[in-house]
Amino acid sequence: MNERVAVALMGIVGVAGFLLAPWAALNREIGARSSVLLLPDRVYDFTGRTDPVAIAGLGIVFALGLVAFAALVASAWVGGRARFIIWLAAGLTLLVSTAWGLDRVGEGVGDARRNAFLDEVEQAIERPRGNRDIEALVRLLAQEDGQSLAELRSEAEAAGLNVRRLPYSRTGMGLSAFLAVAIGLATIGLGLRLVPRLSRAVDRVLDVAAVPAVSILLALLATAVVVLVLQPTPVGDDLVATGPLMWLAGRLDTVWYALQSLFADSLGTLSGFLDSLKFTTPLIFTGLAVAFAFRAGLFNIGAPGQMVLGALGAAGVAIYMPGPKALVLPLAIVASALFGGLWGALPGWLKARFGANEVINTILLNYIAASILLFVLSDRPTFSASALNVIRMLGVAVVVIGILLLIPPVRRLLSRAPRVSFAVIGVLVLVAMVAVAAPVANEPPVIVELPFKAPGYEPETYPLRPQGRIPQIGALVSSTDGFDLAAWLAPLIGLTALALAPRLDVRRTGPRVLFGVAAWGISYLVLALFGLRTVEFDVPPTNLNLSFLIALLAAAFMQVLLWRTKWGYDLRAVGVSPKAAEYGGADIGGNVIFAMAVGGAFAGLTATHYVLGGALDEYALRQSLPTGDGFDGIAVALLGGNTPVGVVLSAFLFGVLKHGGSVLSITMANLTRDVVSTILALIVLFIAARGFLPDRITNPLRRQSQAYEEQDPRLKAPIDAPARPLRSEEG
């Protein structure tokens, strides 16, 4: 399928949406019952009690939309630059007409809400009560011109009239309006091919976004089928659809409102957005853990276990490390990365030294880590004396083996046949453990008091010391005395300038740093001039903390390490072709251990969010640590194309869906959070299938060859071979 056919299909879908799907919602009540508007002036009321609203000008929107969609369909038979001009014109027409039409709907609904409120005031005057100031209500009606609805409601409340709920609430665009906006944006993007330089930018965007975008779209379409099966159309009492078009409009609106609920609160409200970032933060860490290993040709499924070890390391430092916050908190963060990195390096060493499959090793280590967490948080675990002897014996064996490995002759002897040495040492340790495990009669059991476990039956550690806690966003930025927003925005602007400096031909390190610092200082002064140094800013209650910034820094670290250092080049070469990389001088075993260690460190840093950041509702390590994020990181890495930027974006999508699942379960009675799990699973499935897109779309070389063929059929060449240059007719 080429771009012309795709645009023509979008035009057909747009026409069908304009004719059959709701264009806007005039009213949405509790229980998801709605009153919807279909162009040009058809209204279907599923609430059973919403009066119609007269909205002028929608016939123009309907006509312009049909003309634009028809032009997109006809453009499939238009060649050259004219096709791109049609796409740009049609896309702009759809965007402008939809925005104008939604504005008209907003004005009409606003007038209807105002009239409904004034009717309530008139009824209150006609039926006076003792707690209402009738004279004040009469003055309100006499002076209502020029006042907003919010001001009128405030005056009515002061007079004793509290209108709790007005009709025409939660209005907004419908499915067909959304299709018009989406198709308009897509066709404008493709129409940018009119400019050759922008055409290359469009190609780069398609290379990166084609598979994820199509996979997400297919997953949402499959979810729509699930919604249609599980959720009937919410209707008012004794209301029955009067025809097939009304039934179809109700089903389409049910699907649209369910999908809208997944995203509207997360992206449209501050509290929902912050909660989405709360879900996003650990997924960035685990996504980076999986993606980094993927770059070395490894499959890291051990992120859950690495999360546990990182949490134990961070909690140990934050609970028992003395000193000021400037010392304890950085050491706790480093401990989370170090413990997770060591747990990740273990399967990497087994892979490099013995060729053991890292998938099996990481899965088994997940169970070991879960058992360690369960043991650490157990309430007064009881052991037999023989079991303690086994543990002591194992500790002695580890110390002895470590000392022997420090002796060069012994280390060389063991390295001659590592598999045999490993097997012999293992058998000797097992025999010694069996020997000391012999039970002794009348030995009483031993109760072990663990240092981490807090008193009581709750499986959690002692609370972290204040010096080891990462501040949460709400406590950090909420201020009625004035929040210095400029101090937060200016560094971001400076870092952005530092990243964009090479595009402005500022490539040397010194000038780049000066450019970034200058942008930082100038932006702070400008923001301060606009009064952003003292902004009253109140953040809703949220567990989001500054570990989100640590996650972004981890993504930037991975970007620099992989694409700006020799180690990153060697690691990526090992992932593409180990034998070729080894021939070029890369250390295969060292890179395998390094990749798994860094991946484990990323996963261990989730402790900065869940433990140090108090995202588990308190500053402590609990057994309810959501290690499932480690497996979700696999899907995040796949969707993000194993790139740091892709991981951050896909983690944000997953965070939005996870928060939206809770909103959806409240909005739709028959839908639960399992629907979100279905979406995430389908996204992974379609990503693995590369969105079922043909190779000529996902392969840039094939797409470029097809573009050459469209320009000149004589340039046709074998698909996998570059086209040969044609000699001139004179030659």
N, C-alpha and C positions, 0 to 999 in steps of 0.2 A: 504494500500500500504506500503510494507516494503522497506528498503533501497536498497536491491538488485534490485527490480523492478524499483524504482526511478532512479537508476544509469543506468539501461538498457534503460529506456525511454530517459534519457539524451543522451545516445549514439546514439539512433535513430534520435533524434532531431539534433544532431551534423552532422550526415551523410546527412540529408536532407538540412541542412544549407550549407554544403560544395558543394553540387550538384546544389542548386537552388539560393542561396542568394549571393549578392556581398561580396567579401572578403576584398576589399580595394577600396578607392576612389582615383582616379588619378588626378581629377580636380573637383572643385566645384566653380561655377560662381555665380554672383549675380542673385537672383531669384531661388536659390536652384537647378539649372540645373547642372547635374553631368556627369562625365565619370567614370564608375565603372569597376572593375576587378573581374571576377569570376575565381576561380581555375579550371584548372591549368594555362590557358593562354587565357581565353575568355574576351574580352573587349567590353562593350556596351557604346557607346558615346551618351548621351542624350543632349549634348551641340551642336552637329553638327559641331564642329570646333576644336576638340582636337585630335592631332596626337597620334597614338599609341606609347606606351613606351615598349621597350624590357627589360624584367626583368628575369634574369636567376635564376634557383634554386627553382621556385615555384612548379615544379612537385614533388620535394622531400617533400615540405610542404604538398602538397595534399596527397601524399602516406602515410606519417607518420600520418597525421590526420585521414585518413580512417582506418588505422590499429589500432590506439588508440581507436577510436569510436567502432570498431568491437570488440576489447578486452573488452570494457565496457559492450557491449551487451552480450557477451559470459560469463561474470563474474556472470551473474544471475544463472548459473548452476554450479558454482564453490563454494565449501564450505570451511570453516576453514580459516586459516591465509592466504592461497594463494589468496583468494578474495581481501583482503586488499592490498596485494603486487601488484596485477594487477591494482587496483585503483590508488595506488601511482605512479606506472610506467606510466600508461596511462595519468594521470594528468600532470606529469612532462614532458612527451613527447609533450603534447598539448601546454604547456606554452613555452617550449624551441623552438619548431618548429615555433610557431606563432610569437614569438619575433624575431627570426632569419629572418623569411619571411618578416615581416613588416620593418625590417632594410634593407633588400634587396630592398623593394619597395621604401623606403626613398632615398636610394642611386641612384636608377634608375631615380626617379622623380627629384632629385637634379641635376643630369647630364642633364636631359632634359631641366630644367629651365635655366641652365647655357648656354646650346647650343642655346636656344631661345633668350637669352639676347645677345649673341655674334652675332646672325643673325641680331638683331636689330641694333647693332653697325655697321655691314657691310653695311646694307641698308642705314644708316645715312651717311656713307662715300661715298657711290655711289651717294646719292642725297644730296649734301652739302647745308647748309643754312648759312646765314650771321651770325647768333648768335652762331654757333658751331665751336669749335676748332678742325678742321679735323686732324691736326698733332697730337694732344693729343689723339684722338680716334685711330689713326693708331698705336701710341706707346702702347696704351692699349691692342690692339690685339696682338702686338708683345710680350708683357710681361705678358700675362694673366695667364701663367702657375704658379701654386703655390699660386695664390691669391684666396680669397674667393669671392663668388658672391656679398656679401655686399660691399667688398672693390672695386670690379669692378664697381658696380653701383654708388658708391661715386665718383670715378674718372670720370665716364661718366657724372654725374651731374655737376662736376666742368668744364667739357669740353662743357657744354651746352646741353647735351642729357639727357632728363628725361624720363625714361621708367616707366610709371606709373603703369602698370599692366602686369605681366608676366603670361603665362599659367601655369597649374599644381599647382594651389594654393589650400590651405586648404585641403591637402591630409590627409588621416588617415585610420584607420581600418573601415571595413564594418561590417555588421551584422554577417556574418559567423565567422569572426575573433573574434568578441566579444563573440559569443557563445562558441568558442573554449577556450577562456580565462576563461569565467565564469564556464564552465563545468570542466575545468582543476582544478580550485581552489576548486570547490565543491567536486570533487572526491579525491583530496589530503586531504581535511579536513576530509572526511569520512574514508580515508585510514589510518588516524592516529589512528584508533581503533586497529591497529596492536600492539600498546603499551597499556597495560591495564590502566595505569594512565592517558594517553592521551584520552583513550576511555571515561573515566568519564568526562573529560573536554568537549569532543564532546557532551555528553548527556546534560551537563549544558547549552551549547550554543544552542542546539536544543530546550530545554525547554523554553528559553527566546526568541529565534529568529524565531522559526518555523512559528508561526501565523503571526507576522508582515511581515516577508519576503515573505511568500506566498500571503498575502493580497496585498502587494505592487506589486508583480509580476502579480497577477490577474487584479489589477487596470491598470497596464501598458498595459496588453493585451487587456483589454476593450478599453483603449484609442487608441490603434493601430487600432481597428475597427472604431472608430470615425474618425481617421485621414484618413483611407482608404475611408470612405464615403464622407468626406468634401474636401479633398485635392487631386486633380489630379496630376499625375506625371509631374513635370516641364520639358519641353523639349524645344529645340531650334526651330527656325522658320522652318516651313514646314517639320518637322521631324516626322516620323511615325514609330511605333514599327514594326519590320520586322518579328516577330514570337512570339509565346506564351511564350518562355523562356525569351526573351527580355522584354516583357510586365510584366511578373512576377518579373523579377529582378528590373525593374523600380518601381513597387509597393512596393516591400520589401525595396528598398533603400529609398523611400519616407517616409515610416514608421520609418525606422531606423534614418534617418537624422532629422525627427521631434522630436523623443525622445532624440536623441543626443543633439539637440539644447536646450532642457530643462535643461541639466546638463553640457554641455561643457563649456559655458562661466562662469557659477557659480563656477565650480571646476577647470577650466583650466586657468583662468586669475585672477590677483590680484584684479582688480576693481570689477569683477563679484563676487569673493569670499567675498569681504568686503560688497558688497550690499546684498549678501545672509545672512551674519551675521546681517546686519541691519534689515532684515525681521525676522530673527531668534529671536532676543533679546526680543521683546514684547511677542512672542509666548511661550518663556520659562516661563515668568512670568504668563501668563494666563493658560498655561498647568499645572504649579505647583498649581495654585489656584484651578483648577478642580480636579487634582489628590489628593491633600491633603484632600479635602472634601470627595472624593471617599473612601479614606482609613477609614473614619469614617462612611461609609455607607450612605453618603449624596450626593446629586446631585446639585452642585453649578452652576446654569446657570446665576448667577448675576454678572459675571466678567465684562460685559460692564458697568454696573452701578458703580461697584467698581473702574473701571478705571477712570471714570469721577470724582468721589469724591476724589480719590487719586491725580488726576491732579489739582483739585481745591485747595486742601491742599498744594501741592508742589508750585503751582503758588503764593498762598497767602504769603507763607513764603519767597519765592525767590524775590518777588516784594517789600514787605514792611518791611521785617526783617532787622534791622540795624546790623552792625557788620562786622567783617572780614570774609573771605571766609572759614576759618577753623571752624567757628561757623555757618554761614548761610547755607552752602551747606549740612552738616550733618543734621541740623534741617529740611531742606527742604525734604531730603530723608526720614527722620523719619516721617514727616508730611504726605507724600504720602502713606506710609504704615499704619499710624494711621487712616487717614480718610477712606482709603479703608477697613481697618480692622473693623472699627465701622460700616460701611455700610454693611459689611458681617455679623457682629455679630447680627444685627437687625433680619434678618430672622432666624438666629440660636436661638435667644432668643424666638422668636415666636414659633419655633419648639419645643424647650425644655419646654416652659411654657404652651403652649396651644395645642401642637400637630399639629400646622398648617403646611401644606405641604410646604417644602422649595422650591420646583420647582415653584409653583405658586407665592410664595412671592418674590423670586428673579427675576422672569420675570416682575412682576408688579413694583418692585423697579427699574428695568432698565428704565422703562418709566418715573418714577419720576426723576431719575438722569438725563436723557436726557432733561427733562423739566427744571430742575435747571440750567443745562449748557446753554440752550437756553435763559433763563431769565438773567443769569449773563452776557452773551455776547450780549444782545439786545441793540440796539441803542436808548437810552432815552425812556425806557418803560413808557407808560402812564396808570395811574390808576384812577378810580373814587374814590371819598372820602370814599364811603361805602366799597370798596374793601380794602382800606388801613386800615379801622377800623376792618375788618375781620382778616387781618394779625396781627394787633396789639393784637386783642383779643386772637388769637391763641398763640402768643408769651407769653402773660400773663398767659394763661392756662398751658402752658408747665412749666413755672417757678413755679406756684403755686403747680402743681402736684409734681414737683421735691422736693419742700420744704416739702410737706406732707409726701412723702416717706422717708424723713430723720427722721421723728418722729416715734419711735418704736411702740407705741400703734396703730397708724394709719396704719402703714405698716403691722402689724399682723392682723388687722381687714380686710384689703383689701386682704391679702393672704389666708383668710379662703375660699373665693369663688372667685378665680381670674377671671373666665369668667364673672360672674355677675358684679364684680367690674369694669372690663374693659368696659362692655357694659353700665353700668350706667354712668361712667365718660365720655364715648364717646357721649352718648345722651345729657348730660349736656353741654358739649363743643359745640356740634352742635346747641343746642337751643340758647346758648349765642351768637354764631356766627351769627345765623339768626337774633337775636334781634338787634345786632349792625349793621347789613347790610341794614337796612331800608334806602332807598334813601332820601336825603334831597333836596328840590327844590333849583335850582339856584346854586348848589355847583359846582365850576369849577373843571375840571380834574387836577390831580397832576402828574407832570413829575418827575420821580425819576432818579437822577444821581447816577449810580452804581460805586462803587470804582474800580472794576476790569476793566471795559470796557475802551479800548483806544479810543480817539476821532476819529470820522469818522464812515462810514457805514460798515467797515470791521469787521466781528464778531471775535474779538480777544482781548486779554488782553494787558495791557502795557508790553513792553519788560522787561524781567527779569534783575535784577541787575547783573553785572558781578560776584559778590560774590556768586550768587546762580546758576551758570552755571557749568555743567559737561563738561569738555573738550572733543572735538571730536578727533578721532584717527589721522586724517590727520594733524591737527594743533599740535598734541602732539609728533608725532614720525618723521614727515618729517623734515629733517635737511641736509643741504649741508655741514655744518661744522663738522658733525659726530654725529651719534646717538648711545647711549650706549645700544646696544642690550643685552650685558651680564647682565646688571642690570634688564632687563625684564625676561630673560630666567632663571637666577639663582633662583629667588623665586619659579618659577614653578617647577624646579627640586627639590628644597627643600620640597615643599608641596607634590610632588610625593613620595619622600623618606619617608616623615612622614606617608603617607597613606600605603606604602608598608612595613613599619617597622615590623608590626606583623607577616608578612610572613617570616621574617628573625629572628623570635623569640625575637624581641625587643618589649616587650609588656608593660612594665611599663612606666608611663607617663613621668617621668624625662628623662630616657634614650632615649625615642622616640623623645622628643623635642630636646635633644642634637644631636641625629642622623640627624634630619631634618635640624637643624642649621648648622651642619658640612657639610652636603651635599650642602646646600646653599652656604656656604663660599668657599668650594673647587671647586664647579662648576663655581663660579664667577671667581676664579683665573685661572682656566683652560681656560674658555672662553676668559678672558682677554689676556692670553698668545697667543691665536690664533687670536688676533686682533679684537675681536668683541666689544671692547669698543668704537671704532670710526668707525661706518659703515654709509656710505652715503646711505640714505634710503628716497625715495620720494614716498609717498602714494597718489594714485589717489584721486580726489575729492569724498568724501563720507560723509554721515551723521551718520555713525557709531561712537559711542562714548563709554566712559568707563562704561556705564550702562550694557554693555555686561558682564563685569566682575562682576557687582553687581548681574546679573542674575545667573551666575555660583555660586556665593557665596550663593544665595538664594537656589539653588538646593542642595548645600552641607549642608546648614542649615537644610533643610527638611530631608536629609538622616540621619544626626546625631539625629535630634529630634525624628524621627519615630523609628529608630532602635538602638539607644544608650541611650535612656532616659525612665524613668518610665511613663512619660506622653505619649510618643509615643506608648509604649506597651499598655497602657490603651485605647488609641484612636483606635489602630488597633483591639484590642479585641472588642470594641464597634461596629466597622464596621463589624466584622465577626459574632458575636452573642451577641446582646445587653443584653439579659436576662442572659446569662452565665457570661458576663462581670460584670453586676450588682451584681450577686451572688458572684463574686470574689472581690467585693468592689469598682468597678469603678463607678464614678459619671457620669451617662448617660447624664443628662442635661448639666452639666459643660463641658463634652467632645464635645457635639454637638455645644455649643456656641463657645468653643475654636477652633474647626475645621473650622467653618465658618468664625471666626474672622481672623485666620491665612491665610485661603484661600483668604479672602478679602484683607489682607495686601499684599499678593503676587500680586494680580491683581492691587492694587493701585500703586505698584512699577513700573508699566509701565510708570508712569509719569516721572521717571528718564530718560527714553529714549525719549519720545515724547515731554516733556516740558523742563525739566532741561537739557537734552542732545541736544536739538535743532533739533530733527529728523523731525519736521514739517516744515523744511526749515528756521525756525527762532526760536529764544529763546522766545517763548510766547505760551500761550494756545489759540488754535483756535477751532472754532466749528467743523472743519474737523477732529477732533480727531478720528482715525479709531477704533471705539469701536467694529467693526466686529471681531477684534482679540480675543475678549472675547469668541465668539462662536467658532472660530477656535481652541481655547484652549481645547475645549471638544474633538475634533478629535486628537489633539496632545496628550492629556492624555490617550485616548483609545489606540492609536498606541504605546505609550510608556509604556503600561502596568501599569500606575499609579505609576511608580518608578521615582525618580529624574534623574537617568542616562538615562532611556528610554525617559523621557520628553525632555531632552536636545537633544538627537539624533533625535527624531521625529520632534522637532521644527526646527532643522537644515535641515532636509529633506523638511519640508514645506517651509522654507526660500529659499532653492535652487529652489524649484518648482515655488514659487512666482516670484523670479527674472527671472527664465527661461521662464516664461510665456511672459514677455515683449520681450525677445529675440526671442521666437517662433513666436510671432505676426509679427515681422519684417522679419523673415526668410521665413515663409510660408504665402502667401497672403491670403489664405482662413481660416487660423487658428487664433483665438484670445485667449485672456486670459481666456475665458470661458472654454477652454480645460483644463487649470490647475484646475479650479473649479470642473470640471468633475472628474479629477484624485483624488482630495482631497475627494470629496463626495464618490467615489467608494472605496477609502481606508477605510473610516469609515464603509461603508456597509460591506466590506469583513472582517474587524476586528470584527464587530458585529456577523458575521457568522463564526468567528474563522477560516477564510480562507477555509471553507468547508472541513477542514481536519477531518479525522475520529478520534474518541476518543482515539484509541490505539496509535495515534501519539502525540496528544496534552496532553494526560494524562501520566505522567512519570511512574506511577505504572503499567499501562497496558503495556507500552513499555518495562519495565523491565521484566514483566511476560512473554512477547513474546520472549524476548532474552533468558530467562531461558528455555523456551519450545524448542527453536531452538537447544540449547545445549544438552538437554535431554528431550525427550517427556514424561518421567515419572514424570517430574516436573510440568505437567499441573495442574492448580488449577482454581477454580472459579475466574472470572476476578476481582471482587471487594474484594477478600479475599487473604491474603498472602499464598503463597504455603507452604504446610507442609513439613518439612524435612523428607527425606526417611530414613528408617532404613536400615542398611546394610543387605546383604543377610545372613550373619552369624547370625544376630540377628533375 
